[in-house]
Amino acid sequence: MDKAIEQIRNRLSELADPEYGEFQSRLIPNVENALFIGVRTPALRAYAKELYGTEEAPVFMKDLPHKYFDENQLHAFILDRAKPFDYAIEEVEKFLPYVDNWATCDQLSPAIFKKNKEQLLPHILAWIRSDRVYTVRFGIGMLMAHYLDEAFDPEYPELVSRIRSEEYYINMMIAWYFATALAKQYDAVVPYIEDRKLSPWVHNKTIQKAVESYRITDEQKEYLRSLRIKKG
């Protein structure tokens, strides 16, 4: 094992909270219990800040696949700080094939992406066409994070609505996307529910998540409930 990797792993062990690791393992059942060290997110973010820009950081990021869930989280939090855009996107592309759980996928969100939406979009369009579950989920998540406000285009929900998958973690992200889109772009997005353009499970999950949102009005919630697909 490289000395830098050993030092990083030892530091993670020092920061570990075993009970928290057990808690995380219950939330992320597709990752083996033994692969959770148990480092809490604030500690991981602080350590990522400490590592970013050091000689050890690129050595660690090249050491793929990582063994532990916490190492994947640390990698994601380092990438959240990555800049300029070209470097950040290159490193994200290298890392995405090794993302194996929803938590790392959803917490990977480089700050530099927000300022480079035009450059980011072609990469998102490629990600949502991937055959890798968490790459698709990440692509949808980036559309949700950066293109539902001033950068919104009706083409984007259309692209997401066309995604068909048997994968739970993709379908949950599609529902999350449309529930958030209903909160931010209601008039443009509600036809997808009215016209049943989503798969039945995603359709109903979208409505469930939307009516749980404080950003949806009571009147809108009542209408959305009336659009649920009843099991027959």
N, C-alpha and C positions, 0 to 999 in steps of 0.2 A: 504494500500500500504506500502511495506517495505520502511524504511527510506532511504536506499541507492538508491532505485529505484526513490523515490521522488526527491532526491537531483540531480540525473543524469538527470531526466526529466526537472527539474527547470533550470539546466545548459544549456540544449539544447534550452530551451525557451529563455534564455538570449542571446544565439548565433544566434537566428533566424533572417532570412531575409525573411519576408512574400512574397515579390515579387519573390524571388528566388524559394520559395515553390510553387508558382503558375506556374512558368516556369517548374519546375520538374514534376508537376502533368500532364502537357500537354505531356511530353515525356513518361510518364509511365501511360497510361490510365486505366490499370487494377487495379490500387490502388486508393481508394477513395481520392478525393481532401482534405478532412478534416484530412487525416492522414499524410500530409506533414507539418512538422514544418518549414522547409526552411533553414536548416543549410548547409552552403557551404562545399564542400568536404575537402578543406584544414583545415578548422576549426574542422571538424569531425576527420580527421586523427590526428591532434594535440591533441585533447581531448582523442582519443584512446591511444595515446602514454602516456599521463598523467595518464590514468586509468590503463593501463596494469601493472600487478604486485601488485595492491592494493587489499585490502580486498573487496572493492566494486565490482571489476570486475567479480569475479565468481558469486556473488549474482545477478548481472545484467544478466549474460549469462544464468543463470538458469531460469530467468523470461520469459519463452516462453509460448505462442507466445508474441512477443512484440506488442505494440499497434501501434506505429508510424513507418513510413518508415525510418525516421532518426535514430531510435533506431536499426533497422535492419542494417543500414549502419554502425553505430557505432560498433555493434557486429562484423560485417565482418572485420572492420579495426583493432579491437582488435585481432581477430583471425589471421590476417596477420602477427602479431608479435609473435604468439604462438610457443613455443618450450618447450621440444624436440619434435621430430616427433610424437611419440606415443600419447603425450598429444594433439598435434595439430590435428591429425586425429580423435581422440576421440571427440574433441569438434566440429570439422567440421561435423562429422556424426550426432551429436545431433542437430546441427543448420540447416542442409540442408532441413529437412522436412518442415521447417517454412519459407524458402526463397520463396517469392511470386512475384518476379519481376526480370526483366533482369538486372537492374542496380546493385542490391545487389549481384546477381549471378555472374556477370562478374567482380565485384570489390573484391570479396572474392578470395584471392590468397596468402595463407600463404607462406612466404619466405622460410621456412624450407623445403617445398616440393621440391624445386630445387635441394637440396643436397641429397635427398632420393628417387630418381626416381624408383629404383628397388622395394622399399617397397610401394611406392605410386601406382604402376601400378595395382595390384589386386583390389584396391579400385576403381580406375577409371573404370575398366572393370565391376564392380558391378554397379557403378553409371549409366553407359550408358544403362544398362538393366533395370533401374528403371521404375516404372509407374508414377513417378512424373516429371512434365515438367522441372522444374528448376534443379533438380538433374541430369537429362540427359544432359541438357545444360551445367551444371558445369563440368560434366565428359568430354564432348567433348572439352570444354574450357581448361581443364587441359592437355589433349592430345595435343592440339594446342600450349599451352604455353611451355611444357616441352619435347615434343617428336618429334619435327620437325627439330632438329639440329643433334648433335652428337648421340643422343639417338633414332634417327629415325629407324623404322622397317617397311617394306612394309605391314606388317600385320595390322598396326594401321589404315591407310586409308581404308583398306578393311573392318575393323570393323565398321568404321563410315559410309561407303557407304551402309552398310546393314541396317542402322537405317531407318525405315519408320514411319512417323508420320504425323498427320493432324495438329499438333501444330505449329503455326507460329514461336514461339520463339525457338523451336528445329530446325526447318528447316533453319532459319536464321543462327543459329550457325553452322549447317552442311556446309552451303555455305561459311561462314566465314572461317571455318576450311580448306576447299578445296582451297579457294582462297589463303590463307596463305601458304598452302602446295605447291601450284603451284609456289609461289615465292621462296620457300626454297628447294623444292624437285621436280622440274618441270618434269624431265624425268620419275621419278617413278610414278607421279600422273596424268600426262596428259592423260594416257590411260583411266582413269575413265571418262574423258570428251569425248574422242574419241569414246569410246564404250558405252556411254550413260548409265553408271551404276548408276546414280543418278536419282531421280524423276525429271520430266521435269522442275518443278518450281525451285528446288534446282540447277539443271544443269544450267539453264539460270541465276539464281542469282549468282552462283559461277563465271560464266564468267563476269557478270557485275562488281562484286567486284574485280575480278582479273585485268580487263582492267583499273580499276581506280587506281591500285597500281603502285607506282613508281619503285617497285622492279621487275616488269615484263617488259621484253624488248619490244620494238615496234614491232619487228617481231613476238614475241610470242603473243602479243595482237591481231595482225592482224589475226593470225591463230586461236586463240580462238574465235574471232568474227565469223569466218566462221563455227564454230561448234555449234552456237546457234540453238536451236530447234524452228522452226517457228510454230506459231499457225496456225492450219489448220481447 
